[in-house]
Each structure stands twice: as structure tokens, then as C-alpha cells.
Amino acid sequence: MDIAWDVEMPMSDGGSLRANVYRPPGAARVPVIVTMGPYGKDLPMSVTYPDLWAQLVQARPEILGRSSGRYLVWEVPDPERWTPHGYAVVHIDARGTGRSPGVWSPFSPRESLDFAEAVEWLAAQQWCTGKVGVLGVSYHAMAAWRVAERQPPHLAAVIPWFGSGDAYREALRHGGILSNTFVDAWWFRWVANQHGSEDGALSPFTGEASTGPGQLDRAELE
């Protein structure tokens, strides 16, 4: 498997995204499976959830039969399982998270536009067939629906798993009753992966900070 770390994708407003690109070995052109989210392209499950990962491997050791799990990031496709079938897998840090600079604005118009532009950027690469698909769970599923709404010309398919289509009814007010316990827990856990945060873990892939090369001061982060 050929790997390119922290690839820069320029955006139309002058910003940029950072991505890890995993490709089958060789020079053949291949379709792409891409995800974009806030959980950190450089943070595999063995780092973000070490106890749960150890429990999983102990309970279901067969999952390591075709993959080491080394590149398996939370809720996204495992490159070691897809590249042998002739796909490239791309993990993108959403703007303002991980190593992508800017301000994180979950599910905003800018975020979905970023994703659409990333799809077209990938389709134009010489190693891509021009077909790009989106596959992911939860946040990544909701991002898939939003990028599909943008209709980028080279988006060939979306496979969203376990996502919410209506945040009001399915995440914030179940049956009309305020239910923000999960949202509060989710937000304050993952804001630690904000770009420029000093709380970012080191990437086991590159040894560099998963939240970018520089640290922002607390006022700017807030």
C-alpha cells in the first residue's frame, strides 16, 4: 500500500484541507473512497480508544485476519481492507480540526462545500479514475448526505451508515423533548481535536501533532 501523509487540498476561498491518501501499489488509476470529519485522520482507534480496542481484539481476534488495524480511524473505511480490492482510501480532516487550519463549523454550508471541492480535487488526480465515493458512519454519514446535495460532478456514490437525517428530531429533541446529553458529551470530547489545540495527541504514523504544527492561544481557540 502506497501512503501519502498530510496531502494539502486547496479550497476556493483560499483555505485548505489536509488528507491522508492510501492507494494500491502501482501506477494504475483507481476509484476513491473518501471521508471528511472531525475525529482526526492521524488518530487510529488504538490511540483514541485503547481500552476498547484491546477489548475488541481480544473478543473478536478474527478482525485482524485481513488487516492490522493500524490505519483504522474511528468510523471510516479501513485502508488495509479496501486497497487490495483496487480502491484508494482518503481520510480528510474537516476544516478547523486535526491538521486542517481554519474554524470548525459542523455541518455548515462551508463544510459541505469543502467536501464537494475535495471530491472534485481527488477526481482530477492522475491516479484516480475520476470516480469518487463517500462511505462512513454517523458524522461521516451525515456529511455524505450533505455533499450529495451539492452534486459534485464526479461523486459516483454515497454509502451512509447510522446517520441522522434530521438533527432536531433524531439528535436534539427526541419526541419533542430536549435531549442534549449526547451532544454535550460529543462536543466537549471532540473539541480537543480542534486545529491548533495543545491537547492534540501525537500521530503514531508521523510522530507529529495530530492537531497541526503550531499551537493557537486559548483566546483564539475559544
Protein Blocks (a to p, Z undefined) as FASTA:
>chain_A
ZZdehiacddfkopacdddddddedjbdcdddddddfeopalcfklmmmmlmmmmmmmmm
mlmmmoghlmmcghiacfklmmmnopacdddddehiajbgcjddehiaklmmmmmmmmmm
mmmpmkbghiacdddehjlmmmmmmmmmnopaklmbdcdehiafblklmmmmgghiacfk
lmmmmmmmmmmmpghiakbccdfklopafkbjbdcdfklmZZ
